[in-house]
Amino acid sequence: MKRYIEQLIEDLQEAKSYAPKQKAASEMTENEFMEELYEIDRIIDEEEDKPMYNIFGIDPQIFPPHEKLTDEQATLLSSKIIDLWAEFNIDAVYPVNFPLAKLYPLLVEKFKEPFLYFPMGMTDIEFCNCEPDKCPFGEEYCDCKELAENWEKDFEEFEKTKNYKNKDELPF
């Protein structure tokens, strides 16, 4: 298994070379920036959602089953997958303290799911729909409850603003 994982890591490293090169917005001319905006609109209007493996050229079937890996191997592969995604400006969104070994099966599953890829900007890949009872990170790591509480507080603050008679007195 050790040699297989080494080869898989080499494949993940090679796939990074296929990532589109991107200029920072601050380095673009106004015309280049506008062209990117038009391209985003075109992608939204014309492109189909595709599984990640079509973008990276890595079939998810080559990833070993989680139960066949040690925690160390799963952590290493998770780290390499996250590095690959980052090269393509894709960010895996998960709780900071969630073990990478446990993240591995979630990452591999995302390779199969269709999504709309934008070669410019940043794309966040969410694993959780902010429903604590369905959170894939489990109760121990779930930060959905905290997010829901913050949303509730924000909503309550917003509702208070509706009672202002003079809109110039709004607190924001």
C-alpha atoms as one frame of an Amber mdcrd trajectory, in Angstrom:
protein
   0.000   0.000   0.000   2.908   2.328   0.744   4.140   2.375  -2.867   0.576
   2.791  -4.155   0.067   5.865  -1.954   3.399   7.299  -3.125   2.273   6.896
  -6.750  -1.108   8.448  -5.959   0.632  11.438  -4.382   2.766  11.758  -7.532
  -0.447  11.770  -9.615  -1.966  14.457  -7.392   1.225  16.506  -7.718   1.216
  16.135 -11.502  -2.455  17.178 -11.693  -1.473  20.519 -10.127   0.356  21.355
 -13.346  -3.005  21.428 -15.172  -4.301  24.287 -13.020  -5.040  27.453 -14.963
  -2.695  30.313 -14.232  -4.456  33.357 -12.895  -3.492  36.974 -12.397  -4.478
  38.797  -9.242  -7.210  41.375  -9.878  -4.778  44.097  -8.813  -2.401  43.052
 -11.640  -5.057  43.146 -14.368  -5.869  45.917 -16.721  -9.457  47.119 -16.678
 -10.094  45.255 -19.951  -8.662  42.010 -18.574 -10.802  42.336 -15.474 -13.938
  42.951 -17.557 -13.092  39.946 -19.738 -12.956  37.794 -16.596 -16.361  39.070
 -15.504 -17.781  38.235 -18.932 -16.206  34.800 -18.721 -17.857  34.204 -15.330
 -21.224  35.126 -16.853 -20.565  32.806 -19.790 -19.677  29.918 -17.484 -22.852
  30.431 -15.453 -25.004  30.615 -18.582 -23.398  27.952 -20.740 -21.317  25.475
 -18.783 -22.623  22.286 -17.225 -21.742  21.140 -13.738 -18.962  18.558 -13.908
 -17.458  16.202 -11.362 -14.069  17.299 -10.046 -12.351  14.299 -11.512 -13.073
  15.713 -14.986 -11.237  18.892 -14.051  -8.245  17.259 -12.353  -7.985  14.174
 -14.553  -7.964  11.910 -11.496 -10.581   9.180 -11.245 -11.937   8.890  -7.691
 -11.865   5.093  -8.001  -8.088   5.146  -7.658  -8.351   6.399  -4.067  -8.067
   3.545  -1.572 -11.061   2.945   0.705 -10.740   4.853   3.970 -10.888   1.678
   6.041  -7.758   0.323   4.271  -5.682   3.342   5.310  -3.946   4.188   8.548
  -4.784   7.575  10.059  -1.360   8.779   8.982  -1.967   7.730   5.349  -5.482
   9.247   5.288  -4.125  12.483   6.766  -1.348  12.643   4.169  -3.734  11.987
   1.272  -6.237  14.543   2.604  -3.479  17.119   2.793  -2.401  16.392  -0.789
  -5.997  16.558  -2.072  -6.505  19.909  -0.333  -3.229  21.147  -1.894  -4.458
  20.066  -5.338  -7.774  21.838  -4.848  -5.974  24.992  -3.709  -3.918  24.987
  -6.904  -7.231  25.161  -8.787  -8.522  27.886  -6.408 -10.899  25.495  -4.682
 -11.155  25.731  -0.914 -12.390  22.854   1.242 -14.562  24.318   3.997 -14.437
  22.267   7.210 -13.991  22.930  10.941 -10.438  23.942  11.782 -10.023  21.230
  14.416 -11.521  18.412  12.301  -8.956  15.630  11.816  -7.719  15.340   8.250
  -7.817  11.545   8.536 -11.592  11.762   8.991 -11.908  14.299   6.179 -10.455
  11.883   3.619 -13.695  10.043   2.685 -15.557  13.361   2.378 -12.896  14.737
   0.024 -12.923  11.623  -2.141 -16.726  11.711  -2.340 -16.596  15.334  -3.554
 -14.486  14.174  -6.525 -17.644  12.446  -7.817 -20.144  15.242  -7.238 -20.906
  17.714 -10.023 -20.135  21.373  -9.429 -19.627  24.490 -11.517 -15.928  25.221
 -11.786 -14.640  28.763 -12.233 -10.966  28.923 -13.249 -10.818  32.461 -11.872
 -11.501  33.590  -8.337 -12.031  31.161  -5.488 -14.605  28.375  -5.159 -15.613
  27.083  -1.726 -16.633  23.443  -1.419 -18.940  22.930   1.525 -19.442  19.566
   3.176 -22.148  20.710   5.557 -25.486  22.378   4.864 -25.564  23.969   8.329
 -28.095  21.486   9.614 -26.577  20.279  12.902 -28.498  16.993  12.949 -27.115
  16.142   9.472 -23.616  17.548   9.901 -20.979  15.205   8.404 -18.455  16.359
  11.005 -20.439  14.966  13.916 -21.510  16.679  17.090 -17.968  16.858  18.453
 -16.693  19.058  15.615 -19.887  20.620  14.275 -19.853  24.395  14.265 -23.309
  24.579  12.648 -24.981  25.328  15.967 -22.680  28.291  16.539 -23.352  29.587
  13.024 -27.108  29.167  13.510 -26.924  31.040  16.831 -24.967  33.874  15.185
 -27.513  34.059  12.366 -30.293  34.174  14.959 -28.572  37.033  16.802 -27.974
  38.903  13.540 -31.604  38.458  12.565 -32.776  39.710  15.960 -30.562  42.795
  15.594 -31.933  43.373  12.121 -35.501  43.054  13.378 -34.823  45.759  15.979
 -33.955  48.204  13.209 -37.457  47.901  11.770 -38.840  49.813  14.776 -36.897
  52.995  14.041 -39.142  55.837  13.021 -36.302  57.981  11.732 -34.151  55.911
   9.384 -31.207  58.259  10.055 -31.007  56.726  13.549 -30.161  53.235  12.337
 -27.253  51.729  14.258 -25.292  50.857  11.129
